[in-house]
Amino acid sequence: MKKKADLGHYLQTITDILQATEDMGGNLNSYFDLANGVVTDKKELSADQYAQIQESFSQGIEVYQQNMAKLEKTSAPVAIIGPHKQLVKAYRDFVAGCEKMHASIDYSGQKIDGPAFKESEQEQSDAMDHVNAHIGRIMQRVG
């Protein structure tokens, strides 16, 4: 017989994932601002700055993929299985948007595909809005 999902453990796992996501987002913000400056203000970046963006975005994606794996593996209590599955999909969309942003930057050529960069920014924003909405639904059901 399968063990019943522990609500306390589930909520702690979700909290940890969201905190790790927020922390990494804060760490990446200055690198995003550098890249966004190229797209919106036509600023020039040095090879070193492109390398810093590449390293930081790669680390961010790695953390987000680890969070995704944890989210997919965690067992949700029966009452919130539906919202949990929607949360997983929204987080997966967020990670895909991050990967798309990373791919929009030609690090060796020191160029950024502006439309792809901005599109991926919007995809990340929309996905995070969905993540937050599903978290709200989960909290309503368990609260």
N, C-alpha and C positions, 0 to 999 in steps of 0.2 A: 504494500500500500504506500502510495506517495505521501510524503510528509507535507502537512499543511503549511502554506507560506506564512511566514512571521511578519506581521504588519510593521512592527518596530524595526526589524532588520531591513525591510523593504524601504521604509521611509528614510532610514539612516543612509542607505545606499544611494537613494535618489538625491538626498541632501549633499552627500559627498561628491557626487557626479556634477551637480549644479555648481557647487563651490569651486571645484577644480576647473570647470568650464569658465566661470567668471574670473577666477584668478589668472588663467592663461590668457583670456581676452584682455585683461588689464595689462599683462606683460607684452602682448602683441600690439597694443594700441599705437605706440610710438612708431613701430615699423609699418603699420598700416598707414599712418599719417604720412610717412615718407613716400610710400608707393602712391597713395592717393594724391599727393602733391604733384607727382609726375603727370597723373591723368588729368587732374582738374586745373592745375596752374602751370603746366608744362615746365615744371622744375627739372633741373638736371641732378642726377645722383652719381656719386663716385662708384667705382667698381667695388670698393670696400662696403659702401652702403648697400649695394645690391646683394653682396655676400651675406651681410648681416640680416637682411630681410629674408633671404633664402634659408639661412640657418634657423631663424626664429619661426618662420612659417612652417618649416619642416618639423620642428619640435612641437609646435602647436597642433599640427595635424596628428602627430603621433599620440599626443595626450588625448585628443578628441577621439581617435580611433580606439584607444584603450578604454575611454569612458563608454564608447559605443558598445564594446565587447562586454563590459560590466552590466550595462543597461539591458542588453539582450539576454544575459545569463541570469539576471536576478528574477526570482519568482514573485509574481504579484499575487496578492490575495484574490480570491474568486470575484469579490465585489468590484474590483477595479481592473480586471483583465482587459476589458475593452479600451478604457482610457490609457492603460499601460502600453498596449500595442500601438495606439495612436502616438503616444509619447516617443516610443522607439522609432517610429517612422519619421516623426518630426526631427528627432535628433540626427537620424541618418541623413535627412535632407540638409540639415545644418552642416554636417561633416562634408557632404558632397559639395556644398557651396564653398566651403573653405578650400577643398581640394581644387575646385575650379578656379578660385582666385589665385592660388599658388601656380596653377598651370597657365594663367593669363600673363605671367611674368617670364620673359626670356632673359634669364639671369646672365648667360654668357654674352648675349647680344645687347644687354642693357636696354631693353625695351619692354614696354607694358602695352598689352592690347587693351586699350581704354574701355571699349564697349563690353568686352568679356569681363574685365575687372569690375566695372560698375554693375553689370548683371549679376555677378556672383555676390557682390555686396548686398544687393537687394534680396537674393535668394537666401543668404544667411540671415538677414533681418526678418524676412517672412517666416523662415523656419523657426527662429528663436521665439517669434510671437506665438507660433503654434505650440512650441515646447511649453511656454509659460501658460498658455490656455489649457493644455492638457494637465499640467501640474495643478492648476486651479480646480479642474474637474475632479482630479484624484483627491485633492484635499477636501472638497465638498463631500465626496462620498465617504471618506474615512472620518471626517470631523463631525 
